[in-house]
Amino acid sequence: MAAASFCDDLEPASARTRIRDVLAAGAARAGDRVVVGGWVRTGREQGKGSFAFLELSDGSCAATLQVIVDAAVHPLARLTATGTSVLVEGEIKEPPEGTKQNVELKVSRVLEVGEVDAAVYPLPKGKVKLTLEKLRDVVHLRSRTNTIGAVARIRHQLAYASHTFFDENGFLYVHTPIITMSDCEGAGEMFQVTTLFSQAEKTEKLLRENPAPSDSEIEAAKFLVKERGDAVAQLKAVKASKQEISAAVDELNRAKEIVSKLDERSKLKPGIPRRDDGSIAFENDFFKRQAFLTVSGQLQVETYACSLSSVYTFGPTFRAENSHTSRHLAEFWMVEPEIAFANLQDDMNCAEKYVQYLCKWLLDHCWEDMEFMVKNYDKNAIERLELVSSTPFVRISYTKAVELLKNVTDKKFDNKVEWGIDLASEHERYLTEDIFKKPVIVYNYPKGIKAFYMRLNDDDKTVAAMDVLVPKVGELIGGSQREERLDVLKQRILDAGLPLEPYEWYLDLRRFGSVKHSGFGLGFERMILFATGMENIRDVIPFPRLPRTRIASPLTLPARRRRRDGGLLTEASPEAPLPLRHSQSQPLQLQSLVVAGPDFTFVDHHLRSAPTENERELNDSVNVNASEANKEASGAAATQTETESPTDNASSNNVCVDTVISTLNSHGSVHCASKFFHVRCAAHIINLIARDGVNTISAVIANIRALVLIVKSSPLQQEAFSKLVAELAVAERGSHYPTTNLFFSEFCEINLKIIEWLKNNDKFVVSTAKSMKKNFDKYWDMSNIALAIACFLDPRYKMKVVEFYYSEMSDDYGFDDMYEFKKILQKLYDSYASKYGSSAASFVQESEPRIARTSRTSQCYVDLNEEPKRKRLSSFLRDNTEPVQEQTDFEQYIKDPLLTWKEGDYFDILSWWKTHGIKYPILGRLARDVLAIPTSTVASESTFSAGGRAVDKYHRLDPQVVEALICSKDWIRASREEQSGVASILDDLAGLATNDKAE
């Protein structure tokens, strides 16, 4: 008998076919009629508007289906906008030969359309891509992107594979509570669940609307009760009628109800209820005790393991810890199996099999999405999965791991290596990526860094804990054999500073039928991060909780296109260095744009500022700022961009710069494989080197600081000091940024001087020099080639000075260094030649560059025995300079005689290249870009500045307001045509003095 249907009034169900199934069947389904639904990725009208091509995606796979719609079927303008949703019916057809698609859909009927207004759709114009960080703010758009779609499918397969693995191995799936009374980790980093705050708000609202009664009101109400009680008694005594007595009783009850309500209101107290000792009275809470969001389901799932042998839980967990990094989340998912009658070895075996199973599953079921990740994010993603799925894991003790790390000589770790530390991510990755080049399981950790429930080993120093470490992410799994001995577990709980009472139920497992058991936890998002190669863990969870939203720039790039002279950048160079500057007194990162114009004028404007506590999100935005800035600066005709970024030596800047390089390389926008992109900040390194020496003379500095206090305490002292400053022509504000060519010889001299100090007989001098040398090498290893090329572009030096200093600093007379330098220089020139055309052979009359007497503010950072250096250099140049024959461009420049100049005169290299740009067309273009590289994120005069004037620590401004103020001030000041110089602090003091006299 057929089942009765009572839904005849509903429209029939949609027989929609997934795009994945259509593409998988291919030409075998040609001629079939299907209904397909999805969202338009791209749409374009063809044949003068007679039909349109739509690239349709429904999320079932990474690929799209090409759909053809005739104008007669549906108005094309309603279908072609990106983001439009459509449900169409049509016939599957084989496309013409030579096309990429194996099938396409010819639409006969459009069933549904969800239109999009292209004018307000949140997509950037042109080819600028939305960053993953920006997409976190656009929820509906985020899940429609190729990247998030691929991650979602990979996440699904990993979840399905997890359930399949445990089912195949006899595990039962257990749901553990999200709200718990116990702290599994013992760290107190938990989110508390309470109704006390909402109750307090309700109480305060009630008291505002109806204040608590006074004592007199309560006494009056009680007197009324007594009075009406007496009336009832009197009526009963005189044997009044039932109606009269009943009415009197009702009046008495109403009076008693009033007293009861007044008593309740009188007990209401504003705020959170507290005990006599001041602690919060959680007995008044919903659960009658403290409750938290779970940090792990492990403790609860152990109860089932000790009854059902093998179980697992898979659910959300919460940690109230710092989640402002690319590797941590406040809310994430954990897979936690637990096995009875299992020791640590069994636990490690299960963990290894599980991880290998997941990797192999992805290779078998997610190949298309993994290929997408390889192409767009991590070229080693598939190779990494193949390695882990087929390679036995290395197993070493914690003690052995520390010993191996201590013996490392080719790498300097940021975190100290010693027995007893919790291994940092850099240690874990070094073990897996450099030492063993495969997954590693580290076991038997010190008890002091692990949780109370882990079994104490016989040495009383370590616990039976293990971590599974994999390349790319480090720790993937943490597990242990659980402590099954009641007395030991009790003591471990007390040692962790936890009360026993909330764990009595957990201790019962040891009191009644205790059994050894083991388990582990796998951070599910960490596994996705490992598999996909994504950099930020927030991009592998569907709905990341952000500590703050992205800080938007207050100024749009078109509005920023202003030069210092107030004009528009109509022909600016696309080579726009993007310095990252850090405040010395506050975690603030400032991004500035330096643009090189065709007239060899360099423009520096602030683009963004944001707190670096959210640095990863800020770093993501550098991609957009760099690409947009270069696009704006270069004009519509620009086909390639090049940026450089000088930073200090903070590791966070390395991450930022790597992110930008990766993005620009994907567009082919960086010359010479980014050899010159990351330049260390010269001022920062000089500051560090000097600080090493300054620390040794702290007593002298203390006297100087005392003198400063004396000067500041008296107007007369300030006046005398101001006169001294004026006489010495000291610059009060940093405004000079020397061109890059000035730095090579200066830093070579610093290096030679430090090497000389290292050979000193005084141990104090040697120890100080070693510390200086360490900081210098950090700078030199990153920046020496860029500085050498800039020096080569100085017509006074060319190749000779580079050869001179390389020979003095090297034991092999600099042969290897010169070979590397010439190779990179030639590669850089070839890159420019291929971009801007072949060398020109036309020449013009040379004109002398501007010569001026050297001023104090135009000199470079340090004067180390200037006279001896100049004599040695001049002698070398005379002995090694020969007349050469003129040729063209690069070779011609090398063979042309060195430009002679008088000692002590100021040479304007920008003017020289502006004049000689026709003679050396390609080199001139190269010089314009290289000389614009900011070698410092601050002015030379500010190398040792205390800083801290932009935003002090007491401000209460919103970060967006701070950013708007800093950037707007910079651009407004730059737009004032009358400002040809920088105001002096002395002018401010003089103005104050004038005002005082006037008053």
N, C-alpha and C positions, 0 to 999 in steps of 0.2 A: 504494500500500500504506500503510495507516494506521500511524502510529508506535506502537510498543509502550509501554504504561504500566506502571511498576513501583511506583507509589505508591498502590495501591488501599487501603492501610491508613490513609491520611491522610484527615482530614475535608475536604469539598469547599471550594474557595476561596469567599471572601465576595464576593457580587455587590453591594457597597455603592455607592450613588449619592451623589455629593457634594451637599451642601446648596446650593452655588452653582448647580449644574445644575438642581436642583429649582426654585429661585426664579427662575432665568433663563427656564425654560420657562413658568412661571406656570400659568394655567388651561388651557393647551393639553394638559397632562399629567393633568388631572383624571380620576380613575378608574383611573389606573395604580397598580400595586402595586410598591413599592420597599423596599429595605433601606437605612436611614439610621443612621449612627453619629455620636456627638458627646458633648459635655459639657454638663450642665445649667447654664445661666446663672441662671435663676430657675425655681422650681417652686411651684405653689400648688394645693391641693385645693379643689374646688368641689362644689356640690350635696350638701352635708352628707357629703362624703367619698366620693361615688359616682364621681367622676372627677377628673382632675388635668390642668392645663395645664403643659407644660414648654417653656421657651425653649431650643432646642438649637443649639449652635454646633460646627462641626467645623474652623474655621479657614480654610476655603476662601474665605470672603468675610466682610465686616464684619457682614452681617445675620444674624439667627437665624431658625430655622424653628419655628413653633408646632406642638407635638405634643400630641395629646389621648389620654390613656390611661384606660380604664375600670378601676375597682377589681376587676372580675371578671377582667381580663387579668393583672394583677400587683399585689402589695401596694404601694399608693401611697407609703407612708412610706419605702420603700426607693429611691424614684425622685426625690423632690422636693428633696432637699438640694443646695445649690449645689456644683458640682464633680463630681457623680456622672456617671460615664460609662455610656452605654447604647448598645446596638445593637438597633434595633427594626425590625419589618416592619409595613407598613401601606399604606393607600390614600390617595392624594393627593386632597384635596377642596377645593372652593371654599368659603371661609368665608362666614358671613352678611354681608349688606350693612352698611356702616358701620364695618367693622373695618379695621385698618391692613394686615393681611396680605393678599397676593394669593392664597396657597394655604396649606393646613395639612395635617397628616398625622394620620389616624385610625389608631391602632395596633391591630393584631390579634394581634401576638405580640411579646413581649420576648425577644430572643435572648441578650443578655448584659447584666450590670449590674456596674459597679465602684463599690461603695458608699462613702459618705463619712460619717464621724462628725461631724455638725454642731457638736458640743460642742467639738471640738478643731481644727476646720478654721481655718486662719490668716486669717480675715476679721474685721475689726472689727465691733462691733455697731452697729446703727442705720445712719445715713447717712454716717458718717465714712468717707472713702475712704483706701485705702492710697496713700501717696506712691510715686512712681517710685523714689525712693531706698530706701524700705523694701522694695519689690518685688525689688530686686537681691539681697536676702538670702533671698528665697523663690523658689527657681529654678523649681519645678514650677508655681507660681501665676503667675509673671511672664509666661510665654508664653501664658497663657490669657486675659490681659486684652485688651480692645479695642485699647488703644494699641499694645502690643507686637505684637499680631497684625497691625495695620495697617502698622506699621513693617517687620515681617518680609516682608509681601507687596510693599511698595514696594522693599525691599532686593532681593528676588528679581527684580523687574521691571527694576531698574537693572542688575543683573548680566547678565540675559538681553539687555537692550538693548546693553550694552557689547560682548558677544560678537557680537551681530548687526551692530552698526556696523562693527567691525573686519573681520568676515567679508565684509560687503558692499563694503568698500574694499580688499580684497586683502591683508589682514594674516594672518600665521600665528601661532597661539597656541603659546608656548614656556613650558615649566616651568623656572624657574630654581631653584637650590639655596637651601634655607633656612639651611643651615650653610655659612659662607664664611670665607675666610682674609683678605679685604680689606675695608677700611673705605671705603665709597663716599663718605660725606660728609666724611671727614677730621676729624671732631669728637671721635672717641673715645667717643661715647655709645653703646656697644654692649654687648649681653649676651654674656658669654663662655661658651663651651661647653667643658667640661673634665671629665675623669674623675679628675683628680689628687686631688680632695677625697675621693671615694669610695675610691680606692686607699689614701689615707692612713688613712682610718677602718679599712679592712680590715687594714692593716699594724699599726696600734695594737692592734686586737683580737687578732691573732695573737701579738703580743709580750706582751700581758697573759696570754694562755692558755699560751704557751710562750716564755718569755723567751729572748733571744739567748744562745748558748753562750759560755762563758768560753774563754780561750786554752788553759787546761789541758785542757778537754774536747776541743777540737779536736786538740791535740797527742796526747792519749790515743787518739783515733780514728785518727789518722795512724799511730801506733805499731802499732795493731792491724792496719792494712792491711799494714805492713811485715812484721809477724810472720807473718801468714797468707800473704803472698807468699813468704816464706822457706820456709814449710811446703810450699807447692805445688812450689817448686823442689827441695826435698829429696825429695819423693815421686817426682818425675820422675827424679831422679838414681839412686834405688835401683830404678827401674823397677817401681813399685808398680802395682797393678791399675787399670784404667780407672775402676772404680767409686770407688776411694779418691781418685784424682786429681780426678775430676768433683766429688765432695763437697767437696774442699778448695777447688776453684775457685769453687764456689757460695758458700762461706764468705767467700772473698776479695772476690767481687762485692758481697756484702751489706755488708762492711766499707767498701768504696769508696762505696757508696750512702749510708751513714751519714755519711761525710766530706763528700760532695757536699751533703747536706741541711744539715749543720752550717755549711758555707761559705755557703750561700744565706741561712740564718737570721742569720748573723753580719753579712751585708751589709744587712739590713733596718734602716732608720732611721725613727724616728717623725717625723711631720709631712710637709709637702710637700717633694718633692725640690728641691734648689737647686744652682746652679752655685757655683764657687769665689768669684765676685764677689757672691754673695748673691741673684742673680736666680733666678726660677723656672725649673727645667729642663723646658721644655715638650717637649723631645725624648723625655721619658719618658711623655708624654701619649698618648692614644688616636690622635690624628691626627699625632703627632710634631712638632707646631707649634701655635701659637695658632690658635684657631678661635672664630667668633662667630656669633650669630644675625644674619641679614642685615638691614641697614637699608634696602636697596633691591636689586632684581634688575637694575638698570640696566646695571652693568658687564658682567654675564654676557650679558644680552640683546643688547648691542652686538655681540658676536661673531657672533650669528645675523643681525643686521641687515646686517652687512658681508659676508654670504654670500647671504641670502635676501631682501634689500631691505627689506621691511616686515614687522615682527614686533611682538608685544606679550606681556607677561606680566601675570598677575593673581593675586596671592598675598599671604600674610601677611608683614608686616615688623615690626621691633621696634626701639624706641628707648629706651635707658636714660636717659631725661630726666625732669624733673619732670612727672608726670601728675596732679597734684592739682588740676587746673583742669577747667572744663567743656568745654574745647576740645582737650584732649590725651589721648592714650592711649599706654600702653607697648606694646601690641600692636594693630595695625590692618592694614587691607588696602589695597593700592595697585594701581592700573591704570597700567602703564608701557609705552606704545608707543615704538618706535624706527624711524626712517625713514632709509634710505640715500639719498645724493645729494640731501639736503634741507638748506636753510639755516634761519635763524631765522624768516624770513617763512613758509616752508612749515610750520614747527613751530606758529606761531601760528594759521595757517589750520586745521590739523588739530585743534588744541585747541578752537577756537571751534566748528567743525562738530560735534565730539564732544559738547560740553556742550549745544549746542542740540538735538542729536539725543536726548539723555537727557531733557531737559525736555519735548520734544514727545511722547516715548514715554510718559512718565508721564501726560500729559494725555489720551492716546489709550487707555491700558490700565489706569490706576489711578484713574479718576475717583471711584469710590465711596470709596476709602480717602483720597484727597486731600480730599474733602468732609468726611470725619471729622476730618482734621487741621485744616481751616479752622474747623470748628465748635468744636473743643476746645482747640486750641493756638495756631494762628497764622492769623488771618483773612486775611492777605495771601499765604498760601502758593501758592494757584492763580494769583493775579494775578502773583506773582513768576515763576512758571514760564512764564506766557504772555509776560511781558516779555522774559525771557532767550531763549526759543525763537524769537522773531520780530524781535529787535532786533540790528543789527550792533554788535559790540563796539568800544568806543573804544580806540585804541592811542596811548599816549604814552610818551615816554622817562622813565626814572627821574628825570633831571635836571629835566624839565618838571613831573613830579608833585611833587617837593620844592618847586619854585618856587610851584606853586599852593597847596600846603599852608602855605607860609610867609606867603602873602598873606591867609590866612583871618583874619578879624577877629571873626566872630560866635561863635567857639568857642575855648575854651582846652583844648589837648591836655595830657594827663597826661605824654606822652612828647615830649621835645624834637624839633623838626623841624630837621634840618640834613643837608647832603649827606654821605653816607657811612654813615648809619644804616640799619639794616634796618627797613623800614616796619612799624610796629606795627599791630595789628588796628584800632585806632581810626582810624588814618590811612587804611587800606585801605577801611574802611566809609564814611568821610567822602567819599572819592573817588567811590565807587559810589552812595551814597545821597543825598548832598547836592550835590556839584558836577556830576556827569554824569547821575545818576539812571538808570544802566544799567551793565552789565558793562564792566570796563576791563581792558586788557592793558598792563602796565607792562614795558618792556624796557630792556636795556643798564644793568644794575646795576653798582655799584662792585665791582671784583674782590676787595676785601678781605672782603666779606661773603658771597661765593659759593664753591662747591666748585671743586676743582682741575681737574676735567674740562671745565669750561665754556670755550668758545673766547675767547681774549683778543682784544679789539678793537685796532684800529690806534692808538688813543690811549693804550694801555698803562695805562689807568685803569679801564676798564669791561670787562665780559665780555658775550657775546651770550646773555644769560639773559632769561627772561620769566616773569612771574607773571600768572595770570588771576584777577582779583578780581571777586567778585560780591556783591550786597547780602546782608545778614544775617550772612554768615560771614567775609567778607574774602577771603583767599587760598584758592582752590580747587585751582589747578594751579600747579606749578612746573616749568619746563623750560628747555632751552637748546640751542644748537648746540654739539656736542662739539668739543673741541680735537683736530684731526687731525694737527697738526704735531708730530713726534716730539720735537725738541729743546725746543720750548715746553712740551709736556706733562711732560717729565722735570723741567724747572725748576719747574713749578707743583706737582708732587708734593713736591719737596724743600722748596719754600717753605711748604708746608702742614705741614712737620715729619714727613713720612712716609718710611719707607724704600722704596727702589726695588724691592728683591727680591720682595716679595709682588705687585707689579704688573707683573712682566716679561711675563706672559702678556697683560696688557692693552696693554702697549707694543708687543707683536708685531703688533697690528692696525694700528699706524702704520708698522711696519717693512716689512710685506709687503702691498702693494696698498691703501694708505691711501685713504680716501674721506671727503668731508665727510658728516656725518650729524647728525641732530637727534632729540630725543625729549623727553618730559615725563612727569610722574607726577601722578596724580589721587588724592588721599586719599579712598577710597571712603566712609568714615564721614562725612567733611566734606560730600560730595555728598548723602548722606542727610539730614544736618543741615540743609543748605540747602533741600532739597526739602520736608521735613516741617515745618520750623519748630520742631523740638524745641530745648530750651535746653541740655541736657547730652548730650555726645557718648557717654556711657556708656549712654544709653537707645536708641541706634541700632545697637549691636553686640550680637549674641546673648549672649555670655558675657564681660562686661567684667571686667577684672582690676582689683580695687580696692586702693588703697594701704592701706586699713584698713576694717574693717567699721563700720557705723553705730554710734554710741555711744548706747545706750539710756538713757532717763532712769531714775534709781534709784527714783523715787517715782511712783506712779500718781496720776492727777488726783483721784480720789475721796479718797485719803488726804491730798491737799494742801488740801482745802477747809477750812482753818482760818484764823480771823481772829486779829489780834493779841491780842484779849481771850480767846482760847481757844474761842470759840463757833463754831457752824457757819454757813456762808454760806447761809442758807435763802432769802433774797430779794435776792441780790446783783444788781447791774445787769449786763446782758449787754455793756455797753460796757466792755471790759477792755483798757486799753492794754498793749502788750507791748514794753517797752524792750529794746534790744539793747545790752549793756554790754561794753566791751572792757577787759581788763587792760592797765595801762600798761607792765608789765614783761614780759609773756609773751603769746604769741598765743593768748589765751583769750577766748571769747565767752560771755557770761552772759545768759540770757534770764530776765526776771522778769515776773510777772503783777501788774498793778495793777487791783484791782476796786473799783468805786464802789458802795457800799451805799445802800439807800433812806434811811438816817439820815445820809447825807452823811459817812460814814466811808470812808476810802480804805485799802485793804489792799495791801501790796506783798510778794510772796513770790518767791523764786528757783525757776524751773522747770527750767532746764537750764544746763549749762556744758560746753563742749567746745573743743578746740583749733581755732583758725580756719585752720590750715593745710589742714584738710579742710572749708573754709567752705561750699562749695557744697552738700555733703551736709548740713551743719548747717542751711543756709538752707532746704533742702527740708523739714526736720522742723519748721520754724517754722509751716508750714501746718497741720500736725496739732495742734501745741501751741496755736495761736491758736484754731482751731475747737473743739477739745476743751475748752480753758479757758473759752471763752465759753459753751459749752453747759453745762458744770458750774456756772458762776457764775450763769447766768440761770434755771436750773431747767427742768423739762420744758415749761413753757408758753411759753418763749421762741420767737419765730418769726424773729427777725433778730438778727444780731450786728454789733457795730462795734468795731474795734480801732484803736489808734493806736500808733505805734512811734517813739520818739525815738532817734536814733542820732548818732554822730559823722559827720564828712564823708568817711569812707573810701568809696572807690568800691565796695568789696565789699558795704557795707551798702546801697548803692543797688540792687545786684542782688538782695540778699536781700529788701528791701522791695518791689521790683517783683514778685518771685515771690509774696509773700504777697498783695499787692493783686490780682494776677491771679486767684489762687485764691478770695479772698473776693468779688471782683466776679462770678465765675462763679456764686456762690450768692446774689447780690444783697445782700451783707452790709455794704456800706460806704456811708455817707451821702455825698452831694455828690461822687460820682465820686472818692472818696479824697482830696479836697482837704486833709483834716486828718489823713490817716493818717501821712504821713512828716513828723516834726518834728525839726529839727536839735537836737542836744544843746547847750543854752545854756552849760553849764559847759565843754564842749569848745571852743566858739567863743571864749568869754571867755578861756580859757587860751591859745588861739592868738594872740588879739589882744594880750594882755598879754605873751606871749613875744616878740612883735616889738619891743615897747618894752624888755623886759628885756635882750634881746640887745645893745642899745646901751649898757647900763650894766653890762656884765659885770665890769668892774674892781671896782665897788662890791660886787657880789654875791660876788666872790671873797673880799673882806674879811669879809662876813657869814658865809660858809661857814667861814672860819678861826675866827671867833668861836664857831660851833657846835661845832667840834672841841674848842675850849678848854672849853666848857661840859660837853660829854660826857665829857671826860677826868678830871673831878674831881667826887666826890660833893658837895663843898661848893658848887661852881659849879652843879651840878644843883639842889641845895636852894634856892639863891638864885634861880635861874631859875624854879623851880616856884612860889616865892612871888610872883614878878613875874607869872607866868601867872595865878595865882589872883586877884591884885589887878585884873588887866585883864579877868578873866572870859573868857579865850580858850577856845573849844570845842576839845576834843582829838579828837573823833571825829565824822565826818559823820553827822548824823541828821536834818537838817531839809530838807525838800523843799517850798519855797514853792508855793502854788497858782498856777495859770497866770496869773491876773489881775494879779499883781504885776510881770510882766515887761515888758509893752508899753511903759510910760512909761520904765522903766529903760533899755531898749535904744534907745528913741528918743533919750534923752539922750546915750547913748554915740555914736549916729550923728551927732547935732548937734555933739558935741564933736570928733569926728574931722573933720567938715566944716570946723569952725572951724580946726583945726590945718592942714588942707590949704591954707588961705588965709594961713598964717603966712609971714612974711618969711624965717624961718630955714630954709635948705634941708635941714638935718638933721631938723628937726621935720616938714617936708613929706614927705621920703622915708619916715620912720617911719610917718607917717599913711597914706601910700599903701598900704603893706604891711598895716596894720591894716584899712583900708577893704576891701581885697580879701577878707580872711577874714570881715569882718563881712557883706559882701554875700552870701557863700555861705549864711550863716545866714538873713539877712533875706529873701532871695528865696524860701526854702523855708518860713519860719515866720511871716511878719508877719501874714497874715490870721488864722491860728489864735490868735495872741496878741491881735490886735485884738478878736476876738470874745469872748475871755475877759475883756478889759478892759471891753467893752460890758456884760458880765454883772455887773460891779461896780457896785452901785447908787450909789456915790459919783461915778462917772465917766460911765457909759453912753456915748452917742454923742459927747459933748462932748470928751472927752479924745482920742479917735481923730481927730476933726475938727481939734482943736488941733495935734496933732503932725504930721498929714498936711500941714496948711497951712504949718507951719514947715519941713518937710523938702522941699517941692516948689515949683518955680517957678510952677506954675499954681494956687497956693493949695490944692492937694490935691483939686481937683474930680474928676479921673480916678480917683484912689485911693479917694476916698469913694464914687464911683459903683460901682466894682468891689466895695468892701467891703459896701455896702448890698445889692447884688445877691446876693452869696454868702450874706450873713446871712439874707436873705429865703428863699433856696433851702434853707438849712439848717433854718430854722424850719418851712417847708412840709413838709420831709421828716419832721420829728418830728410835725407836726400830722397828717399822713396815717397815721403809725404809731400814735400814742397817742390820737387822737381830737381833737375840736374844743376850742377854748379854753373854759374855764369862767368863769362870771360871778360866782361866789360869792366873798365876801371875808370875812376874819377880822380880829380886832383885831391891829394890828401890835405887835410887841414889840421892844424895843431889842436889837440884837446885843450880844454880849459885848464889853466894852471893857477893855483892860488896857494898862498902861504898856509901851512898846516895849522889848523885850530885844534884846541884841546878836545873838543867834542867830536871831531871826525876821526880821531885815532881809534885803533882797535882796543881790545880789552886790556892787554898786558904789555908792558915794555920791559922785556928781559934782555938786559945788556944790549940795547939797540945799536950802539956804535960798533962793537965787535961783529955783531951779526951782519950789519950792512957792509962792512969792509970785506968780510969773507965772501958774502954774496956777490958784491961788485967785482971782486977779483975773479971769482969763478965765472961770472958772465963774460968778462973780457977775454978770458983764456979759452972759452968754449964757444964763442960766437964767430961764425964765418959768413962772408957774403954769399948769397944764394941767387939762383936764377928764378925769375918770376914764372909762376904757373897759374893754376886756377884754384880758387876757393880753399879747400882743406889743405891740400899739398902746398898751395901758394902761401897760405898763412904760416905754415910750419917753416917754410924756407925763407920767408921774408926776414930781414934783420930785426933784432929786438929793438923796440922803441926805447930811446935813451931819455932819461929825465934827471933833473937835478935833485940831489938829496935834500930832503926837508920840504920839497914842494908837494902839493896835493894833486893827485892825478884823478881826473873825472873819467872813469872807464865807461860810464853810460854815454857820455858825450862822444867819446872816441868811437864806440860801436854804432852810434846813431849816424856819425859822419861816414864810417867805413862800411855801412851795411850794404851798399851797392857793390863794393869791391868783393865782399865776402857774403853773398846773399844767404846761403844756407847756414853758414857759421853764425851770421848775424842773427838769424832767427833762433838758432840754438843758444847763442849768448844771451839773448833777451829772456829766454826761459830759465836758463841755468842761473844767471845772475839774480833772478827774482826769487830764487829759493831762499826762504827765510832761514838763516842759520840759527836764529834765536827767536823765542816766543816773547821776549821782552827787549827793550832798547838796551844798548850796551851800557849806558849810564845806570840802568836799573838792575845790573847783575847782582848787586849785593843790597838791593832795596828791601826794606822790611815788608813792604806791601800792605795790604789790608785796608786800603782807602775806598775801594769800590763799594763793598757791602760789609758792614761790621757785624759782629756776632749777636748784636742785640736787636737786629731788625726783625720786624714781624710782618714783612711784606710777603704776599703770595709770590711763588717763583716766577709766574708769568709776568707779574708787575716788575719784579727785579730785572728780568730779561728785557722787557720793554724799555725800562729806564736806561740800562747800560747801553743797549744797542742804539736807541734813539739819540742819546747824548752824543755818541760817537759820530753818527751820521749828520746830526744838526751842526756839530762843531766843524765837521769836514766841509759842509756846504757853505760856510761863511767865507766869501771871497776875500774879505779884508784881512783874514787871519793868515799872515805869511809866516808867522813864527809862533812860538809857544810862550805863554805868559809866565813870568817868573814869580816865585814865591816872594821874592823881595818886593815886587810890585804890589802884591797883596799887603805886605807889612807896611809899605809906604802909604798905601791907601788908608789903612787903619790909623796910622799916625796922623794923617791929614784930617781925618774925621774927628779924632780926639781933640786936635787943636781948634777945630771949628766949633766944637761944643763948648 
